[in-house]
């Protein structure tokens, strides 16, 4: 005798309908919530970037390292401001000497700056003009038994924004307010629009035996080799220890910036940051 299958089928239909309805409701809720949070976040981000400007002004004054006007500092990259038509100045000197282009919270990437990307280590990209020296540096390190790995070369605005937002979120999960997290994040990762990675001149370098991007990399054989030899190939340790008040970024023994062999040699010998060197040579 065939069993009645009507009720099991009906029950399955009801379960499926409940699942579909709950999924739709959840999607609508997330969509509405994202609109709300996007609006709030946009306002909060602008406020946070204004706060960073104030912090940078006070740090520049107290450290007495550079004479920077409030107007120049106020050019810190704010994507929303750019979209409204406010453009950052890009001097002809920096266009001619791209190797010494200063990029920081105080000096955003010029809107009209263009460059060509080339491949390095197979799948990643950097400014094509630095590839020869970068490859030479990797090759020479290998000869000494040090296998360097470039883990982060060029990245666009969206990638930089994603990494920055992740850092903000991690600080907020530790109990910081959004404003506190945003300002703290700006000392550990470049604000979107103000990263050297966005122009393909910076390389985050680790090695085959140490992949973490932390201060301990500076104590590895690879970290020491880079600090001592990278200048020979036109690179400098961009954010050295005890120079945080000048660079605005904490010590990063893995972050190397191409500036050209001549400038890199002078900066290394005199223990100058790019900020100090640019000011010294009057670029």
Secondary structure as UniProt FT lines:
FT   HELIX           6..63
FT   HELIX           70..73
FT   TURN            74..75
FT   HELIX           79..83
FT   TURN            84..85
FT   HELIX           92..96
FT   HELIX           98..100
FT   TURN            111..112
FT   STRAND          117..120
FT   TURN            121..123
FT   STRAND          124..127
FT   HELIX           128..130
FT   HELIX           131..143
FT   TURN            144..145
FT   STRAND          148..152
FT   HELIX           157..173
FT   TURN            174..175
FT   HELIX           178..185
FT   TURN            186..188
FT   TURN            192..193
FT   HELIX           196..199
FT   STRAND          202..207
FT   TURN            208..209
FT   HELIX           215..219
FT   HELIX           221..229
FT   HELIX           230..233
FT   STRAND          235..239
FT   TURN            241..242
FT   HELIX           244..247
FT   STRAND          252..258
FT   HELIX           261..270
FT   HELIX           274..281
//
